Amino acid sequence: MFHAICEAIHREMDELENKYANGTQMSAKDLDDIDKMAHALKSLKTYEAMAGNSEYDGGSYARGRSRMTGRYVSRDESPYDPRISQYPRY
């Protein structure tokens, strides 16, 4: 997933690596570009890992937090138990 985008970012970073391998002084713009590219790679890899997670279901997590307890609960099961709470489920 996103292999072409990651490869393009890696090529750009390789060009900067070659530029600075010769002892060239790093500019503020290049540092900003490196920071943005590194952040983009990390974000894409994180997204890819989350999408591959078994708890990730079609764009939303299969688990959420209970409004009553704050604990993680399955979205397939109702967190509302009328025996425990007097408040309606929203």
C-alpha positions in Angstrom: 0.0 0.0 0.0 1.3 3.4 -1.0 4.5 1.8 -2.4 4.9 4.3 -5.2 4.6 7.3 -2.9 7.1 5.8 -0.4 9.5 5.1 -3.2 9.2 8.7 -4.5 9.9 10.0 -1.0 12.9 7.6 -0.6 14.3 8.8 -4.0 14.1 12.5 -2.8 15.8 11.6 0.4 18.5 9.7 -1.4 19.2 12.8 -3.5 19.6 14.8 -0.4 21.8 12.2 1.2 24.1 12.3 -1.9 24.1 16.1 -1.7 25.2 16.1 2.0 27.6 13.2 1.6 30.1 15.7 0.0 30.1 17.9 3.1 27.5 20.5 1.8 26.1 22.7 4.5 22.4 21.8 5.2 19.9 24.5 4.5 16.9 25.3 6.6 14.6 24.5 3.6 16.2 21.1 3.1 15.9 20.3 6.8 12.2 21.2 6.6 11.8 19.0 3.6 13.6 16.1 5.3 11.3 16.5 8.3 8.2 16.5 6.2 9.3 13.5 4.2 10.2 11.5 7.3 6.9 12.4 8.9 5.0 11.4 5.7 6.8 8.0 5.6 6.1 7.4 9.3 2.4 8.3 8.8 2.0 6.1 5.7 3.7 3.1 7.5 1.5 3.7 10.6 -1.6 3.8 8.4 -0.5 0.7 6.6 0.0 -1.1 9.9 -3.3 -0.1 11.2 -5.1 -1.1 8.0 -3.5 -4.6 8.3 -4.6 -4.9 12.0 -7.3 -7.5 12.5 -9.2 -5.0 14.6 -9.4 -2.5 11.8 -12.7 -3.1 9.9 -13.4 -1.2 6.7 -12.1 2.2 7.8 -13.1 2.1 11.5 -11.9 0.3 14.5 -13.9 -2.8 15.5 -13.6 -1.7 19.1 -14.5 1.6 20.8 -14.8 2.9 24.3 -17.8 2.5 26.4 -19.5 5.8 27.3 -20.3 4.5 30.8 -17.0 2.9 31.8 -14.4 4.2 29.4 -13.3 0.7 28.8 -12.8 -0.8 25.3 -15.7 -2.8 24.1 -16.6 -4.5 20.8 -18.9 -2.5 18.6 -20.6 -5.8 17.7 -21.7 -6.1 21.3 -23.8 -3.4 23.1 -21.9 -1.7 25.9 -25.3 -0.7 27.4 -26.6 -3.1 30.0 -30.0 -1.9 31.5 -29.3 -3.9 34.7 -26.3 -1.7 35.4 -27.2 1.7 34.2 -30.3 3.9 34.4 -29.1 6.0 31.5 -30.3 5.4 27.9 -27.8 4.4 25.2 -27.0 7.2 22.8 
